[in-house]
Amino acid sequence: MNIQTRPDAMTAQDEYPTRVAGQERLMPRKDPVLWSEWSEGAPISKAEAEHYDEKGYLVRRDMFDEDELKMLTEVADELRDGGAGIPDADLIREPDSDAVRTVFRLDRHSKVFRRLACDTRMAGVAEFLLNDQVYLHQSRLNYKPGFAGKEFYWHSDFETWHAEDGMPRMRAVSASVLLTPNGPHNGPLLLVPGSQGVFISCAGETPEDNHETSLKEQKVGVPQPTTIERLARQAGGIDCAQGATGTVIFFECNTLHGSNGNISPDPRANAFFVYNAMSNALTEPFAAPSSRPDFLANREVPEAIAPVKGRLTA
């Protein structure tokens, strides 16, 4: 088992300065997007690898069988309804209601979802994309209740993870497993293809305990509308990642993304895992007075996932 110590924060160089005085700046990316060179033994096709490298995301369909999906959706419903005795600290509710928006530390609250996080269909692909062993930086269930699910504004995950968690480089990938159909009407993931190649250095300082408000409505560390418009026009538009239950969306940590609110009757639910490279373990925050709580960023000495093959079981 490979266990790596955390880099010394005093020696970690800030390659992506953000939350700075003055105006927002755009900087070229300094890291690869696809860290591995594709070969016949890769867990994804050559076309998929090229799409991820160029667009900053990858949609994979029909990853799980009917019994696996039934088990995952049933457990997700139990977690949302508090059946697992989840502490309030790991629950985020909608700004204007008691509806559950997010359940954090998913891998700790459910053996089934821990097994999913370690599955070779998930962690094995992440290892290939990052060319390293991986560990879970964060895991959560995201819900958008029918008629009540709020939007997630445009942002780069890496900007927050770098500024507030101390993630040094762009060597992480998110995997979203759709637990309900995600269509154009119920707030699917929207992405700006190609935006992973540009780091948006945001203006303004990080307030103390910024996470307490940003989890419900993010206002610090988000790009200006003119920047979003510019990148979207350069990309030729915005992509909508939608699919049936069981679809998995892998998206690069710096890809600009967001989602609309859900005013439809159809709820949306996704399981979300962030895989970070073992070589990219957290230091101290680069642009925040203190690090975020553990439920948002795994600050333990990371332990590499050993990917598991086979069907999911209870």
Secondary structure, DSSP 8 states (H G I E B T S, - for coil): --B-----TTT---SS--SBSSS-EEEE--S-SS-S---TTSSS-HHHHHHHHHHSEEEE---S-HHHHHHHHHHHHHHHTTTT---GGGEEE-TTSS-EEEEE-HHHH-HHHHHHHHBIIIIIHHHHHHTS-EEEEEEEEEEE-TTTB--EEEE-HHHHIIIII---SS-EEEEEEESS-B-TTS--EEE-TTGGGEEEE-BS---TTTHHHHTTS--SS---HHHHHHHHHHHTS-EEE-BSTT-EEEEETT--EEE--B-SSS-EEEEEEEEEEGGG---S-SSSSS---TTTS--S--B----B-S----
